[in-house]
Amino acid sequence: MKNKSLKALPLMLPLLLLTVAAQAQDAADGGSNPYFYDNFLFWSLAALAGTVIVAAIVALFHLLNVMVKVNQIRIFQEMGLEAYEKEVQKAKEPFWDRMYKRWTDAVPVEKEQDVMLDHDYDGIKELDNSLPPWWVAMFYITIAFAVVYMTYYHFTDAGAGSAEEYEMEMERAEKAVQAYLATQANLVDETNVTALTDAAGLETGQNIFNANCAACHGMLGEGGVGPNMTDNYWIHGGDIKDIFKTVKYGVPEKGMIAWKSQLSAADMHKVSSYILTLVGTNPPNAKEPQGDLYEPQADAVEQPAADSTSTAAEPEDALGMNK
């Protein structure tokens, strides 16, 4: 045992140092694993600590080997030459045969009296028996699995590390969120709609506008058969809820169809939000304003002034000059 342990030491130390050096190099190169410190001093200390641990393990094995030898000598002195010869014959057996016997040397229940010790604790007697072979096999299998697992996930690029698994899980979660939001998008209506500001949603709204609304309102919203969408005057209200409601239910008496049968609520939401972005763009050949002036930030304050203006304009209404 002593010689084998000492021979294994030169092999174990370089392996440990190579492992630590590989991790240090990965950290120095900006490795993607956030669970390793990119600190060379840390890895140097880790290598030193690993060396000390391996040396301590070898020393422990050597000490145990000495203790076993001393114990064997004492047993042989007590049991005589026959026990010594039996032990010598056992040492000549192939390694795997000896290991197999050691793993399967559990004494059956019928022969437990043979391994009963003199220790008696409140009527509970102690057996000098081995663990069942299936238990021992499972123990060694878990050790082998741990070695394979650590090598696969932490010392090679074959398996995804914790950081990579986190990123993949976040991607799956993002897709799940987007799928959920897609199902929720069609729940919007004129009572809870709010203006979108994201570029993707507004781009989709522009495409819908160009395909369905530009024929009457112009490609730039300058107006045509339908009213101008770029000024601050609105016939049916300039709030996002008003625009959504107009798009959804249409104005059949003026020739605008209800789009709720052709567009989803999400699409109506996007095109309504896009229409708001046209305000103030001042395209060429814009149609004259129609409807009432809409000022989002001052509706409540300027409402009386608007009323007085409409009162002052009553003579013009009589002449048919005001919309």
C-alpha positions in Angstrom: 0.0 0.0 0.0 2.8 2.3 0.9 4.7 1.9 -2.4 1.5 2.1 -4.5 0.5 5.4 -2.8 3.9 6.9 -3.3 4.0 5.9 -6.9 0.5 7.4 -7.5 1.6 10.7 -6.0 3.7 11.9 -9.1 0.7 11.0 -11.3 -2.0 12.7 -9.2 -0.2 16.0 -8.6 0.4 16.8 -12.3 -3.2 15.9 -13.1 -4.4 18.3 -10.3 -2.1 21.0 -11.5 -3.2 20.6 -15.1 -6.8 20.8 -14.1 -6.3 24.0 -12.1 -4.1 25.5 -14.8 -6.8 24.8 -17.4 -9.4 26.6 -15.3 -7.0 29.5 -14.7 -6.4 29.8 -18.4 -10.1 29.8 -19.1 -10.6 32.6 -16.5 -7.7 34.6 -17.9 -9.1 34.3 -21.4 -12.5 35.7 -20.3 -14.2 32.3 -20.0 -17.9 32.3 -20.1 -18.3 30.5 -16.8 -19.1 33.1 -14.1 -18.6 30.5 -11.3 -14.8 30.5 -11.7 -12.8 33.5 -10.5 -10.6 35.1 -13.1 -7.9 35.5 -10.5 -4.5 33.9 -11.0 -3.6 34.2 -7.4 -6.7 32.3 -6.5 -5.8 29.5 -8.8 -2.3 29.4 -7.5 -3.5 29.0 -4.0 -6.0 26.4 -5.1 -3.2 24.4 -6.7 -1.1 24.7 -3.5 -4.1 23.6 -1.4 -4.8 20.7 -3.8 -1.2 19.6 -3.5 -1.3 19.7 0.3 -4.6 17.7 0.3 -3.2 15.0 -2.0 -0.1 14.8 0.1 -2.2 14.5 3.2 -4.3 11.7 1.6 -1.1 9.8 0.6 0.3 10.2 4.2 -3.0 9.0 5.6 -3.0 5.9 3.4 0.6 5.3 4.4 -0.4 5.5 8.1 -3.3 3.2 7.6 -1.0 0.8 5.8 1.3 0.7 8.7 -1.5 0.2 11.2 -2.9 -2.7 9.1 0.5 -4.3 9.0 0.9 -4.0 12.7 -2.5 -5.4 13.3 -1.8 -8.3 10.9 1.3 -9.1 12.8 -0.5 -9.1 16.1 -3.3 -11.4 14.6 -0.7 -13.8 13.1 1.0 -14.0 16.5 -2.2 -14.9 18.2 -3.7 -17.2 15.6 -0.5 -18.9 14.5 1.0 -20.0 11.2 -2.3 -21.2 9.6 -3.7 -17.7 9.6 -0.6 -16.3 8.1 -0.6 -18.8 5.3 -4.2 -18.1 4.6 -3.5 -14.4 4.3 -0.5 -15.1 2.0 -2.8 -17.2 -0.3 -5.4 -14.5 -0.3 -2.7 -12.0 -1.4 -1.8 -14.2 -4.4 -5.4 -14.1 -5.7 -6.1 -11.8 -8.7 -7.1 -8.3 -7.8 -10.6 -8.5 -9.2 -11.3 -11.8 -7.4 -10.3 -10.3 -4.1 -12.4 -7.2 -4.7 -15.4 -9.3 -5.6 -15.1 -11.3 -2.4 -14.7 -8.2 -0.4 -17.8 -6.6 -2.1 -19.9 -9.8 -1.6 -18.8 -11.1 1.8 -22.0 -10.1 3.6 -22.9 -12.8 6.0 -26.5 -14.1 5.6 -29.0 -13.7 8.4 -28.8 -17.5 9.2 -25.1 -17.1 10.1 -25.2 -13.8 12.0 -24.1 -15.6 15.2 -20.7 -16.1 13.6 -20.1 -12.4 13.3 -21.8 -11.3 16.6 -19.6 -9.1 18.7 -19.4 -8.9 22.5 -20.7 -5.4 22.5 -24.1 -5.1 24.0 -26.0 -1.8 24.3 -29.2 -2.1 26.3 -29.9 -5.4 24.6 -28.9 -4.3 21.2 -26.0 -6.4 19.9 -23.4 -5.4 17.3 -22.6 -7.4 14.2 -19.3 -7.3 12.4 -21.1 -7.7 9.0 -20.5 -6.1 5.7 -23.1 -4.0 3.8 -25.2 -5.8 1.2 -23.5 -6.1 -2.2 -26.3 -4.1 -4.0 -25.7 -1.2 -1.6 -21.9 -1.3 -2.1 -22.4 -1.5 -5.9 -24.7 1.6 -5.8 -22.2 3.5 -3.8 -19.4 2.9 -6.3 -21.7 3.6 -9.2 -22.5 7.0 -7.8 -18.8 7.7 -7.4 -18.2 6.8 -11.0 -21.2 8.8 -12.1 -19.9 11.8 -10.2 -16.5 11.6 -11.9 -18.2 11.3 -15.4 -20.6 14.2 -14.6 -17.9 16.6 -13.4 -15.7 15.8 -16.4 -18.5 16.2 -18.9 -20.0 19.4 -17.5 -17.0 21.2 -15.9 -13.9 20.1 -17.7 -15.0 19.7 -21.3 -17.2 21.8 -23.8 -19.4 18.8 -24.4 -22.0 19.6 -21.7 -23.7 22.9 -21.0 -22.4 24.6 -17.9 -24.6 26.3 -15.3 -24.2 29.7 -17.1 -25.2 28.3 -20.4 -28.2 26.4 -18.9 -29.2 29.7 -17.3 -29.1 31.5 -20.7 -31.0 28.8 -22.4 -33.6 28.8 -19.7 -33.9 32.6 -20.0 -34.4 32.2 -23.8 -37.1 29.6 -23.3 -38.8 31.9 -20.7 -38.7 34.8 -23.1 -40.3 32.8 -25.8 -43.0 31.7 -23.3 -43.6 35.3 -22.3 -43.9 36.4 -25.9 -46.3 33.6 -26.6 -48.4 34.6 -23.6 -48.4 38.3 -24.6 -49.4 37.3 -28.1 -52.5 35.6 -26.6 -53.2 38.6 -24.3 -52.7 41.1 -27.1 -56.2 40.3 -28.6 -57.9 41.1 -25.3 -57.3 44.8 -25.8 -60.4 47.0 -26.6 -61.4 50.7 -26.6 -61.7 50.7 -22.8 -58.1 49.6 -21.9 -56.0 50.4 -25.0 -52.9 52.4 -24.6 -50.5 53.7 -27.3 -47.7 51.4 -28.3 -44.1 52.8 -28.5 -42.0 49.8 -29.5 -40.5 49.9 -32.9 -41.7 46.4 -33.9 -45.3 47.1 -33.0 -45.3 50.5 -34.8 -43.6 48.9 -37.9 -46.4 46.3 -38.0 -48.9 49.1 -37.6 -47.4 51.0 -40.6 -47.7 47.9 -42.8 -51.3 47.5 -41.8 -52.0 51.2 -42.5 -50.3 51.0 -45.9 -52.2 47.9 -46.9 -55.7 48.9 -45.6 -55.9 52.7 -44.8 -53.6 54.4 -47.3 -56.1 54.2 -50.1 -58.4 56.7 -48.4 -56.0 58.5 -46.1 -52.8 58.6 -48.2 -49.5 56.8 -47.8 -48.2 59.5 -45.5 -51.6 60.1 -43.8 -52.0 63.3 -45.7 -55.7 62.5 -46.5 -57.7 61.8 -49.6 -61.1 60.5 -49.6 -60.7 60.2 -45.9 -59.5 63.0 -43.6 -55.9 64.1 -42.9 -54.3 62.1 -40.1 -51.3 64.3 -39.6 -52.9 67.5 -38.1 -54.4 68.0 -34.6 -58.0 68.1 -35.8 -60.1 65.0 -35.3 -63.7 64.3 -36.3 -64.2 61.4 -33.8 -61.6 62.2 -31.2 -57.8 62.1 -31.2 -57.1 59.9 -28.1 -55.8 56.4 -28.6 -59.1 55.0 -27.3 -61.1 57.2 -29.8 -58.9 56.1 -32.7 -59.1 52.4 -31.8 -62.9 52.7 -31.5 -63.1 54.4 -34.9 -61.0 51.7 -36.5 -62.9 48.9 -34.8 -66.4 50.0 -35.5 -65.8 52.3 -38.5 -68.1 55.1 -39.6 -70.5 53.4 -42.0 -72.5 56.6 -42.8 -69.2 58.2 -44.1 -68.0 55.1 -46.0 -65.4 53.8 -43.5 -65.9 50.1 -42.8 -65.7 48.5 -39.4 -62.3 46.7 -39.3 -63.1 44.4 -36.4 -64.2 41.7 -38.8 -60.9 41.8 -40.8 -58.3 42.8 -38.2 -57.5 41.3 -34.9 -57.6 43.4 -31.8 -53.8 43.3 -31.6 -53.5 44.6 -35.2 -56.1 47.4 -34.6 -54.0 48.3 -31.5 -50.8 48.6 -33.6 -52.4 50.5 -36.5 -54.1 52.9 -34.1 -50.8 53.5 -32.3 -49.1 54.1 -35.7 -51.7 56.7 -36.7 -50.8 58.7 -33.6 -47.2 58.9 -34.8 -48.3 60.6 -38.0 -49.5 63.7 -36.1 -47.2 66.7 -36.8 -45.4 65.1 -39.7 -46.7 67.8 -42.1 -46.6 65.8 -45.4 -46.9 67.5 -48.7 -50.3 68.0 -50.3 -52.0 67.6 -46.9 -55.8 67.8 -46.8 -57.3 70.7 -44.9 -58.2 70.1 -41.3 -61.5 68.5 -40.4 -63.1 68.1 -37.0 -62.2 69.6 -33.7 -58.8 70.6 -32.3 -57.4 67.9 -30.0 -54.8 68.8 -27.4 -54.1 65.8 -25.2 -52.4 67.7 -22.3 -54.9 70.6 -22.1 -58.3 69.2 -22.8 -59.8 69.8 -19.4 -58.2 73.3 -19.0 -59.1 74.6 -22.5 -62.5 73.2 -22.7 -64.3 76.5 -21.8 -62.2 78.4 -24.4 -63.3 75.8 -27.0 -66.9 76.3 -26.0 -66.6 80.1 -26.4 -64.9 79.7 -29.8 -67.8 77.5 -31.0 -70.3 80.0 -29.8 -68.5 82.8 -31.6 -68.5 80.7 -34.7 -72.3 80.1 -34.8 -72.9 82.8 -37.5 -70.4 81.0 -39.7 -72.1 77.6 -39.0 -75.3 79.3 -40.3 -73.5 80.1 -43.5 -72.1 76.5 -43.8 -68.5 77.5 -43.6 -67.5 75.6 -40.5 -67.3 71.7 -40.4 
